[in-house]
Amino acid sequence: MPASTTMTIRLSPEVKDKLGRLARGTRRSRSFLASEAVEAYVARELEIIDGIQRGLADVAAGRVVSHDAAMDELRSVIDAAQDGKA
């Protein structure tokens, strides 16, 4: 079993009750489900932050496309897709 640590959180009574219902319905502990939820949330938020940091690095390095150039590219892709369906 991997190492773990304990953390205390505050939940509204409603969320705690819902977590209990979910735990009973899935035959998992509330602690397990809360840990899984926090892990998924942290992973998602870190991906967002990493993406923003990559984007800022691109801007700093001059790896950018103007709005007009991007819109022209999008319009050409849309036009090509519509021509293929006609």
N, C-alpha and C positions, 0 to 999 in steps of 0.2 A: 504494500500500500504506500503510495507517495506521501511525502511529508505534508502536513497541513498546519494551519494556524487558526486560532479562534478570533472572531471579530463580532462585535455586538452592533446590531442595527436597530433602528426604530421603524416600525411599520404602523400604519393605521389599523385599527381592529378589523376593518373590512378586508384589507389586503391579507392580513394574517389568517382570517377565516377562509378566504379564497385559496390561499396557499395550502391550508389544511385540507380543504376539499380536493385540491389537485393531488396532494400527497396521498390521500386515501384512494383516490381514483387510479393513480398510477402505481400504487404500492411502493412509493419512494418516501424517504423522510423529507420533512420540510427543509432541513438543513441541506440535503443533497440538491433539492430543486432550487433553493436560493443560491447555492454555490454555482450551479450550472447557469442560472440566469445572470449572475454577476460576471461570470467568465465570458459569456456571450456578449454582454454589454460592453465590457472592457475591450474585448477583441475588436468589436465593431467600431467603437469610438477611436481606438488607436489607429485603425485603418484609415479613418477619416482624417485624423491629425497628420498621419504620414503622407496622405495624398495632398493635403494642403501644403505641407512642407516641401514636397516634391515640386508642386506648382510654383511656390515662391522661389525655389531654386532655379526653375526654368525661367521665370521672369528676370531674376537677377543675372542669369547667363545670356539673356536676350533670345531665348528659345520661345518666341511668341508668334502668334498669327493675328493679324488685324481682324476686327469684327467683320469688316466688309469682305475680306478674303475668305473667312470661315463661312459666312453666309453664301457667298458665291459657290463654294464647294458643296455645301448642303443642298442648294438649289439644283446643282448639276446632278447630284446623286438622286434627288427626288424626281427630277425630270427623266433621268435614265430609267428609273424604276417604273414611272408611269408610262413611258414609251414601250417598255417591255410587256406591259399588261394590255396595251391597246390592241 
